[in-house]
Amino acid sequence: MKLEKEEKQQNIQPRPPVVVVLGHVDHGKTAILDFIRKTKVVEKEAGGITQHIGAYEADHQDKKITFIDTPGHEAFSAMRSRGARVADIAILVIAGEEGIKPQTKEAINHIKKTGIPLLVAINKIDRPEADPEKVKRELSQEDVLVESMGGKVPSVNVSAKTGQGIPDLLELILLIAEIQDLKGDLSKSGEGVVIEAYLDSHRGPTATLLLRDGILKKGDIVGTGSVLGKIKILEDFQSRAIEKALPSQPVIVLGLEGVPQIGEKFKVHPDIESAQKYIEKKERKKEERRVLSVDSSKKVLNLILKADVSGSLEAIEQEIKKLPQEKVFLRILKSEVGEVNENDIRLAKSAKARILGFRVKKNPIALKWAEQEKIKVKCFDVIYELFQEVRLMMEKVLSKEIVRKDMGKVKTLVVFLTEKNRQIVGGKIIEGEVGKGLKIEVWRPASPAKRGEAEEKIGRGKMINLQKNKKDIEKAGKGEEIGILYEGDVKIEVGDEIVFYKEEREKGEL
């Protein structure tokens, strides 16, 4: 028993803290990490804005810290939220000269929901206009009280440009981690979270995994909620080949049969069969939720989504779900990483779906087939243009509705002329107003034998001309007596009520 207890204690070892970096766009999150790890991630990003989540390791005082760098752009809220849920500590980066912005507030909400310790980094302190005290006052209005104002939240002034305050930031991270007493069990099979995933044109499905507990080894069979596979290549965050990974370590894996979804939990399975059963169980639950969520009375717009990486795909799905769906239900038939291909066209044809791509290529053969089948394929490089297109598609689905609008009602007082399918009748407008070009319904009161019953519609027609005092007019209102040249499939009689209406294609409003 004593040996077993000692062995168990040996397997429970301290693990590095996992730190998520959150904040508004361009407030310097990636720049801070760039300074820490001495790489040039910022320069590699289009426009200097991080658009894919990444995980990195840094060393300080011979201790490792794992950082999750999350995008600040508002469209990637889902990715930021996901990052917060897998971390032990959150750093809220705020530019000293700008203060709190919309995504700063959103990040604060994410952090509060997870309950993880918060550390504030007031960045760009090297700029003359930086005002850290103003930032602290703004934070207090969001119920975040820093230590210098009598609160419990540590804060540090930093400059990603000069490096000022960065050592203090790392010291605080290690201090908070020590208080948390973070542990990992090396005797367990590896388990954790998918941080990023994409389809590499040369290496196939590629995923960044964050190991939360246990050991992950090359050759292990890994299953997520959607895919499985045997790890053929295991790399650290710098793409160097390794044989095994320990708790809190971010790794790149190759060997999965498909591209997993961001935020999915993964775990090592003893064999392919058990991994397959795990996936099938997850997929059944997803399908049950999908079926229950569809209201059969709504109009449906079927979509096929393709994106460059899983992070973008998840962000797009989350934003699309925010669109109002009281009138049109958005059904995502397929959501996949990779170029638009022939299978997508085949599915779109059978399901009458629209294909939308984000930063992906269109296979020339698939594109030609789509043109032949008149299937719409639209690709975008700007995420908000994609959302705008979805909204327009939804409005077009609604605008197909023909809406009837009743305009007026006339009581027939006299029949002047009847020939073939035309009549001239006189009557008095008892409701609304009537005008040229309107359609007509003829309603007849119940006969004396059917007294007490409602009047019945006996036919339809249209108004050819409208007169008053033997002069042509365009329209007339309630109380006026008019003459009508009518053309229709029934004969109007004295006492009939003539309902005038028009039909319009209603502009879709979500």
C-alpha positions as CSV (number, residue, x, y, z in Angstrom):
1,M,0.0,0.0,0.0
2,K,2.8,2.4,0.9
3,L,4.6,1.7,-2.4
4,E,1.4,2.2,-4.3
5,K,0.8,5.6,-2.6
6,E,4.4,6.7,-3.2
7,E,4.1,5.6,-6.9
8,K,0.9,7.6,-7.2
9,Q,2.5,10.7,-5.6
10,Q,5.4,10.4,-8.1
11,N,2.9,10.4,-10.9
12,I,1.2,13.6,-9.6
13,Q,3.5,16.4,-10.6
14,P,3.3,20.2,-10.9
15,R,2.4,21.4,-14.3
16,P,3.0,24.7,-16.0
17,P,0.1,27.3,-15.9
18,V,-1.9,27.8,-19.1
19,V,-2.4,31.5,-19.7
20,V,-5.0,33.0,-22.0
21,V,-4.3,36.5,-23.4
22,L,-7.4,38.5,-24.0
23,G,-8.3,42.1,-25.0
24,H,-9.4,44.5,-27.7
25,V,-8.0,44.4,-31.2
26,D,-4.6,46.1,-31.6
27,H,-4.1,46.5,-27.9
28,G,-0.9,44.5,-28.1
29,K,-1.7,41.0,-27.1
30,T,0.4,39.3,-29.7
31,A,3.1,41.9,-29.4
32,I,3.6,41.1,-25.7
33,L,3.9,37.4,-26.5
34,D,6.2,38.2,-29.4
35,F,8.5,40.0,-27.0
36,I,8.3,37.1,-24.5
37,R,9.1,34.3,-26.9
38,K,11.4,36.3,-29.2
39,T,9.6,35.3,-32.4
40,K,8.0,37.4,-35.1
41,V,4.4,36.3,-35.1
42,V,3.0,39.8,-35.5
43,E,4.9,40.4,-38.8
44,K,3.5,37.1,-40.2
45,E,-0.1,38.1,-39.6
46,A,-2.0,40.0,-42.3
47,G,-2.4,43.6,-41.2
48,G,-0.8,42.8,-37.9
49,I,-4.1,41.2,-36.6
50,T,-4.1,37.7,-35.3
51,Q,-6.9,35.7,-36.9
52,H,-6.2,32.2,-35.7
53,I,-5.7,30.9,-32.2
54,G,-2.3,29.6,-31.3
55,A,-0.6,28.1,-28.2
56,Y,3.0,28.8,-27.3
57,E,5.5,27.9,-24.5
58,A,7.8,30.4,-22.8
59,D,10.5,29.9,-20.1
60,H,11.1,32.1,-17.1
61,Q,13.3,31.3,-14.2
62,D,13.6,27.7,-15.5
63,K,9.8,27.3,-15.3
64,K,7.5,26.9,-18.3
65,I,4.4,29.0,-19.0
66,T,2.0,28.0,-21.8
67,F,0.3,31.0,-23.5
68,I,-2.8,30.9,-25.6
69,D,-2.9,33.8,-28.0
70,T,-6.5,34.7,-29.0
71,P,-7.8,37.0,-31.7
72,G,-9.1,40.4,-30.6
73,H,-11.4,41.0,-33.6
74,E,-15.0,40.9,-32.5
75,A,-16.0,38.3,-35.1
76,F,-13.8,35.8,-33.2
77,S,-15.7,36.0,-29.9
78,A,-16.3,32.2,-29.9
79,M,-12.5,31.6,-30.1
80,R,-11.8,34.0,-27.3
81,S,-14.5,32.3,-25.2
82,R,-13.0,28.9,-26.0
83,G,-9.5,30.1,-25.0
84,A,-10.8,31.3,-21.6
85,R,-12.4,28.0,-20.8
86,V,-9.2,26.0,-21.2
87,A,-6.9,28.3,-19.3
88,D,-5.7,28.5,-15.7
89,I,-5.0,32.3,-15.7
90,A,-6.2,35.1,-17.8
91,I,-4.2,38.2,-18.8
92,L,-6.4,41.1,-19.8
93,V,-4.4,43.4,-22.1
94,I,-5.5,47.1,-22.3
95,A,-3.8,49.8,-24.3
96,G,-2.8,52.5,-21.9
97,E,-3.7,55.3,-24.2
98,E,-7.1,53.9,-25.3
99,G,-8.6,52.3,-22.3
100,I,-11.5,49.9,-22.2
101,K,-13.1,49.0,-25.5
102,P,-16.0,46.7,-26.6
103,Q,-13.9,43.5,-26.8
104,T,-12.3,44.4,-23.5
105,K,-15.7,44.3,-21.8
106,E,-16.5,41.1,-23.6
107,A,-13.2,39.5,-22.4
108,I,-14.0,40.6,-18.8
109,N,-17.4,38.8,-19.1
110,H,-15.7,35.6,-20.4
111,I,-13.2,35.6,-17.6
112,K,-15.9,36.2,-14.9
113,K,-17.9,33.2,-16.3
114,T,-14.9,30.9,-16.1
115,G,-13.9,32.1,-12.6
116,I,-10.2,31.8,-13.4
117,P,-7.7,34.3,-11.8
118,L,-7.3,37.6,-13.7
119,L,-4.2,39.6,-14.2
120,V,-4.3,43.1,-15.9
121,A,-1.5,44.2,-18.3
122,I,-1.7,47.9,-19.1
123,N,0.3,48.0,-22.4
124,K,1.9,50.7,-24.5
125,I,3.1,52.5,-21.3
126,D,6.0,53.9,-23.3
127,R,3.6,56.3,-25.2
128,P,3.3,59.8,-23.7
129,E,-0.5,59.7,-23.9
130,A,-0.7,56.5,-21.9
131,D,-2.8,57.0,-18.7
132,P,-2.8,53.8,-16.6
133,E,-4.7,55.4,-13.7
134,K,-7.5,56.3,-16.1
135,V,-7.6,52.6,-17.2
136,K,-7.8,51.4,-13.6
137,R,-10.8,53.8,-13.0
138,E,-12.5,52.4,-16.1
139,L,-11.9,48.9,-14.9
140,S,-13.5,49.7,-11.5
141,Q,-16.7,50.6,-13.4
142,E,-16.7,47.0,-14.8
143,D,-16.3,45.6,-11.3
144,V,-12.6,44.9,-11.7
145,L,-10.8,46.5,-8.9
146,V,-7.0,46.3,-9.1
147,E,-4.7,46.0,-6.1
148,S,-3.5,49.7,-6.2
149,M,-7.1,50.8,-5.8
150,G,-7.8,48.4,-2.8
151,G,-8.9,45.4,-4.9
152,K,-7.5,41.9,-5.4
153,V,-6.7,42.0,-9.1
154,P,-2.9,42.3,-9.8
155,S,-2.0,44.8,-12.5
156,V,1.3,45.7,-14.2
157,N,2.3,48.4,-16.6
158,V,4.1,47.0,-19.6
159,S,5.5,48.0,-23.0
160,A,5.7,45.3,-25.7
161,K,7.9,47.7,-27.6
162,T,10.6,48.3,-24.9
163,G,10.0,45.3,-22.7
164,Q,9.2,47.4,-19.7
165,G,7.3,45.4,-17.1
166,I,7.4,42.1,-18.9
167,P,9.6,40.4,-16.2
168,D,7.1,41.6,-13.6
169,L,4.2,40.2,-15.7
170,L,6.0,36.7,-15.8
171,E,6.7,36.9,-12.1
172,L,3.0,37.5,-11.3
173,I,2.0,34.6,-13.5
174,L,4.3,32.2,-11.7
175,L,3.2,33.5,-8.3
176,I,-0.5,33.0,-9.2
177,A,0.3,29.5,-10.5
178,E,2.1,28.6,-7.3
179,I,-0.9,29.7,-5.3
180,Q,-3.1,27.5,-7.5
181,D,-0.9,24.5,-7.0
182,L,-1.5,23.2,-10.5
183,K,-0.9,19.4,-10.9
184,G,-0.9,16.8,-13.7
185,D,-1.3,13.0,-13.4
186,L,1.3,11.3,-15.5
187,S,-0.3,7.9,-15.0
188,K,-3.4,8.9,-17.0
189,S,-3.9,8.6,-20.7
190,G,-3.6,12.0,-22.4
191,E,-6.7,14.3,-22.6
192,G,-7.2,17.9,-23.4
193,V,-8.7,20.4,-25.9
194,V,-8.3,21.1,-29.6
195,I,-6.9,24.6,-29.9
196,E,-6.6,24.9,-33.7
197,A,-7.1,22.7,-36.7
198,Y,-6.8,23.0,-40.5
199,L,-6.2,21.0,-43.6
200,D,-2.6,21.2,-44.8
201,S,-2.3,20.7,-48.5
202,H,0.9,18.7,-48.0
203,R,0.5,17.0,-44.6
204,G,-3.2,16.5,-44.4
205,P,-5.4,17.2,-41.3
206,T,-3.3,19.1,-38.8
207,A,-4.4,20.0,-35.2
208,T,-3.0,22.0,-32.3
209,L,-3.8,20.2,-29.1
210,L,-3.4,21.5,-25.6
211,L,-2.7,18.6,-23.2
212,R,-4.6,19.2,-19.9
213,D,-3.7,16.0,-18.1
214,G,-1.8,12.7,-18.6
215,I,0.8,11.9,-21.3
216,L,0.3,12.0,-25.0
217,K,2.7,9.9,-27.1
218,K,3.5,9.3,-30.7
219,G,1.5,6.3,-31.9
220,D,-1.4,7.0,-29.5
221,I,-5.0,6.6,-30.8
222,V,-6.8,9.9,-30.3
223,G,-10.5,10.6,-30.6
224,T,-12.4,13.9,-30.4
225,G,-16.2,14.4,-30.7
226,S,-15.9,14.2,-34.5
227,V,-12.7,12.5,-35.7
228,L,-10.2,9.9,-34.7
229,G,-6.8,8.8,-35.8
230,K,-3.4,7.4,-34.8
231,I,-0.7,10.0,-34.1
232,K,1.9,9.6,-36.8
233,I,3.8,12.9,-36.1
234,L,4.0,14.7,-32.8
235,E,5.6,18.1,-32.7
236,D,6.0,20.9,-30.1
237,F,4.7,24.4,-30.8
238,Q,7.9,25.2,-32.8
239,S,7.3,22.2,-35.1
240,R,10.1,20.2,-33.6
241,A,9.5,16.4,-33.5
242,I,8.9,15.0,-30.0
243,E,8.1,11.5,-28.7
244,K,5.7,12.5,-25.9
245,A,4.0,15.5,-24.4
246,L,3.3,16.4,-20.7
247,P,0.4,18.2,-19.0
248,S,-0.1,21.9,-20.1
249,Q,2.0,21.3,-23.3
250,P,0.7,22.5,-26.6
251,V,1.5,20.1,-29.5
252,I,0.9,19.7,-33.2
253,V,-0.4,16.3,-34.3
254,L,-0.8,14.6,-37.7
255,G,-2.6,11.4,-38.3
256,L,-6.2,12.3,-37.6
257,E,-8.6,11.0,-40.3
258,G,-10.3,14.5,-40.6
259,V,-10.1,18.0,-39.3
260,P,-11.5,18.2,-35.7
261,Q,-13.6,21.1,-34.4
262,I,-12.1,23.9,-32.3
263,G,-12.8,23.4,-28.6
264,E,-13.6,19.7,-28.8
265,K,-12.2,17.7,-26.0
266,F,-9.8,14.9,-27.0
267,K,-8.6,11.8,-25.2
268,V,-6.4,8.8,-25.9
269,H,-8.3,5.6,-26.4
270,P,-6.9,2.0,-26.1
271,D,-8.0,1.1,-29.6
272,I,-9.7,2.3,-32.8
273,E,-13.0,0.6,-31.9
274,S,-13.4,2.4,-28.6
275,A,-12.5,5.7,-30.2
276,Q,-15.1,5.0,-32.9
277,K,-17.8,4.2,-30.4
278,Y,-17.1,7.5,-28.5
279,I,-17.4,9.5,-31.7
280,E,-20.7,7.8,-32.8
281,K,-22.2,8.5,-29.4
282,K,-21.2,12.2,-29.7
283,E,-22.6,12.4,-33.2
284,R,-25.9,10.9,-32.2
285,K,-26.4,13.5,-29.5
286,K,-25.5,16.3,-32.0
287,E,-28.1,14.9,-34.5
288,E,-30.8,14.7,-31.8
289,R,-30.2,18.3,-30.9
290,R,-30.2,19.4,-34.5
291,V,-33.5,17.7,-35.2
292,L,-35.2,19.0,-32.1
293,S,-34.1,22.6,-32.9
294,V,-35.8,22.9,-36.3
295,D,-39.3,24.4,-36.4
296,S,-41.1,22.9,-39.4
297,S,-43.3,25.9,-39.9
298,K,-40.3,28.2,-40.7
299,K,-38.7,28.7,-44.1
300,V,-35.3,27.1,-44.3
301,L,-32.1,28.3,-45.9
302,N,-29.6,25.5,-46.3
303,L,-25.9,26.4,-46.1
304,I,-22.6,24.7,-46.8
305,L,-19.6,26.4,-45.1
306,K,-16.0,26.1,-46.1
307,A,-13.1,27.9,-44.4
308,D,-9.3,28.0,-44.3
309,V,-9.0,26.8,-40.7
310,S,-11.3,25.4,-38.0
311,G,-10.9,28.6,-35.9
312,S,-12.4,30.7,-38.7
313,L,-15.1,28.1,-39.3
314,E,-16.2,28.2,-35.7
315,A,-16.2,32.0,-35.6
316,I,-18.4,32.1,-38.7
317,E,-20.9,29.5,-37.4
318,Q,-21.2,31.4,-34.1
319,E,-21.8,34.7,-35.8
320,I,-24.4,33.2,-38.2
321,K,-26.3,31.8,-35.3
322,K,-26.7,35.3,-34.0
323,L,-28.7,36.3,-37.0
324,P,-32.5,36.5,-36.3
325,Q,-34.1,33.2,-37.2
326,E,-37.7,33.8,-36.2
327,K,-38.8,33.8,-39.9
328,V,-36.0,31.9,-41.7
329,F,-34.1,29.0,-40.1
330,L,-30.5,28.6,-41.1
331,R,-29.5,25.0,-41.5
332,I,-25.8,24.4,-41.8
333,L,-25.7,21.1,-43.7
334,K,-21.9,20.9,-43.8
335,S,-19.2,22.9,-42.1
336,E,-15.7,21.9,-43.2
337,V,-12.1,23.0,-43.6
338,G,-10.7,23.0,-47.2
339,E,-11.5,24.1,-50.7
340,V,-14.9,24.0,-52.4
341,N,-15.0,20.6,-54.1
342,E,-17.3,18.3,-56.1
343,N,-18.8,16.7,-53.1
344,D,-20.0,20.1,-51.9
345,I,-21.6,20.8,-55.3
346,R,-23.3,17.4,-55.2
347,L,-24.7,18.1,-51.7
348,A,-25.8,21.6,-52.7
349,K,-27.7,20.3,-55.7
350,S,-29.6,17.6,-53.8
351,A,-30.4,19.9,-50.8
352,K,-30.9,23.2,-52.7
353,A,-28.1,24.7,-50.6
354,R,-25.9,27.7,-51.0
355,I,-22.1,27.4,-50.7
356,L,-20.1,30.0,-48.8
357,G,-16.3,30.0,-48.5
358,F,-14.0,32.0,-46.3
359,R,-10.4,32.3,-47.5
360,V,-10.6,29.1,-49.5
361,K,-10.0,28.1,-53.1
362,K,-12.6,26.8,-55.5
363,N,-11.7,23.6,-57.4
364,P,-11.9,24.5,-61.1
365,I,-13.8,21.3,-61.9
366,A,-16.2,21.9,-59.1
367,L,-16.7,25.5,-60.1
368,K,-17.5,24.5,-63.7
369,W,-20.0,22.0,-62.5
370,A,-21.6,24.5,-60.2
371,E,-22.1,26.9,-63.1
372,Q,-23.7,24.2,-65.1
373,E,-26.1,23.3,-62.3
374,K,-26.7,27.0,-61.4
375,I,-25.5,26.5,-57.9
376,K,-24.4,29.6,-56.1
377,V,-20.8,29.5,-54.7
378,K,-19.5,32.6,-53.1
379,C,-16.1,33.0,-51.4
380,F,-15.0,35.9,-49.2
381,D,-11.8,37.2,-47.6
382,V,-13.6,39.6,-45.3
383,I,-15.7,37.8,-42.6
384,Y,-18.4,40.6,-42.4
385,E,-19.0,40.5,-46.1
386,L,-19.9,36.8,-45.7
387,F,-22.4,37.6,-42.9
388,Q,-23.9,40.3,-45.0
389,E,-24.4,37.8,-47.8
390,V,-26.1,35.4,-45.5
391,R,-28.5,38.1,-44.4
392,L,-29.3,39.1,-48.0
393,M,-30.0,35.4,-48.8
394,M,-32.4,35.2,-45.9
395,E,-34.2,38.3,-47.0
396,K,-34.6,36.9,-50.5
397,V,-36.1,33.7,-49.1
398,L,-38.7,35.9,-47.4
399,S,-39.3,38.2,-50.3
400,K,-40.6,35.2,-52.3
401,E,-43.8,35.5,-50.3
402,I,-46.7,37.1,-52.2
403,V,-48.8,39.1,-49.7
404,R,-52.4,40.2,-50.3
405,K,-53.5,43.6,-49.1
406,D,-57.2,44.5,-49.1
407,M,-57.8,48.1,-50.3
408,G,-61.5,48.7,-50.3
409,K,-65.1,47.3,-50.5
410,V,-68.0,48.3,-52.7
411,K,-71.7,47.5,-52.3
412,T,-73.3,46.9,-55.8
413,L,-76.4,49.1,-56.3
414,V,-77.0,48.7,-60.0
415,V,-75.9,46.6,-63.1
416,F,-75.8,48.8,-66.2
417,L,-74.4,46.4,-68.8
418,T,-73.5,42.8,-69.1
419,E,-71.8,41.2,-72.1
420,K,-69.7,38.0,-72.3
421,N,-67.1,38.2,-69.4
422,R,-67.5,42.0,-68.9
423,Q,-69.9,44.2,-66.9
424,I,-70.5,47.8,-66.0
425,V,-71.9,48.1,-62.5
426,G,-72.5,51.0,-60.1
427,G,-72.0,51.0,-56.4
428,K,-71.0,52.8,-53.2
429,I,-67.7,52.4,-51.4
430,I,-68.4,51.2,-47.9
431,E,-64.8,50.6,-46.8
432,G,-61.3,51.9,-47.7
433,E,-60.6,53.2,-51.2
434,V,-60.5,51.7,-54.7
435,G,-58.3,52.5,-57.7
436,K,-57.4,51.3,-61.2
437,G,-55.5,48.1,-61.6
438,L,-56.7,46.4,-58.5
439,K,-57.9,42.8,-58.4
440,I,-61.5,41.9,-57.5
441,E,-63.3,39.3,-55.4
442,V,-67.1,39.0,-55.6
443,W,-68.9,38.1,-52.4
444,R,-72.7,37.3,-52.4
445,P,-74.9,37.5,-49.3
446,A,-76.6,34.3,-48.2
447,S,-80.0,33.6,-49.8
448,P,-83.2,34.1,-47.7
449,A,-83.3,30.3,-47.3
450,K,-79.8,30.4,-45.7
451,R,-80.4,33.4,-43.6
452,G,-77.9,33.7,-40.8
453,E,-75.1,32.1,-42.8
454,A,-72.0,34.1,-43.8
455,E,-71.7,35.5,-47.3
456,E,-69.7,33.4,-49.8
457,K,-67.0,34.2,-52.4
458,I,-68.4,33.4,-55.8
459,G,-65.5,34.4,-58.1
460,R,-62.6,36.7,-59.0
461,G,-61.9,39.4,-61.6
462,K,-60.2,42.7,-62.2
463,M,-61.2,46.3,-62.7
464,I,-60.6,47.7,-66.2
465,N,-61.9,51.2,-65.6
466,L,-63.2,53.4,-62.8
467,Q,-65.7,56.3,-63.3
468,K,-67.5,58.9,-61.3
469,N,-70.2,61.1,-62.8
470,K,-69.4,59.5,-66.2
471,K,-65.7,60.7,-65.9
472,D,-62.7,58.5,-65.7
473,I,-60.9,58.7,-62.4
474,E,-57.8,57.1,-60.9
475,K,-59.2,56.3,-57.4
476,A,-62.1,57.0,-55.0
477,G,-62.7,56.8,-51.3
478,K,-65.3,55.7,-48.7
479,G,-68.8,57.1,-49.2
480,E,-68.4,57.9,-52.9
481,E,-70.6,56.3,-55.6
482,I,-68.7,55.0,-58.6
483,G,-69.1,53.1,-61.9
484,I,-66.8,50.1,-62.5
485,L,-65.9,48.3,-65.8
486,Y,-65.3,44.8,-64.5
487,E,-63.9,41.7,-66.2
488,G,-64.2,38.3,-64.5
489,D,-65.5,34.8,-64.4
490,V,-68.8,35.4,-62.7
491,K,-71.7,37.9,-63.1
492,I,-72.1,40.5,-60.5
493,E,-75.6,41.0,-59.1
494,V,-77.2,43.9,-57.2
495,G,-76.4,43.4,-53.5
496,D,-73.1,41.7,-54.1
497,E,-70.0,43.1,-52.3
498,I,-66.9,43.7,-54.4
499,V,-63.6,43.5,-52.5
500,F,-60.7,45.3,-54.1
501,Y,-57.2,44.0,-53.3
502,K,-53.6,43.9,-54.6
503,E,-50.9,41.4,-54.3
504,E,-47.3,42.4,-53.6
505,R,-44.0,40.6,-53.2
506,E,-43.1,41.6,-49.7
507,K,-39.5,42.7,-49.0
508,G,-38.0,40.3,-46.5
509,E,-37.3,41.6,-43.1
510,L,-35.6,39.4,-40.6
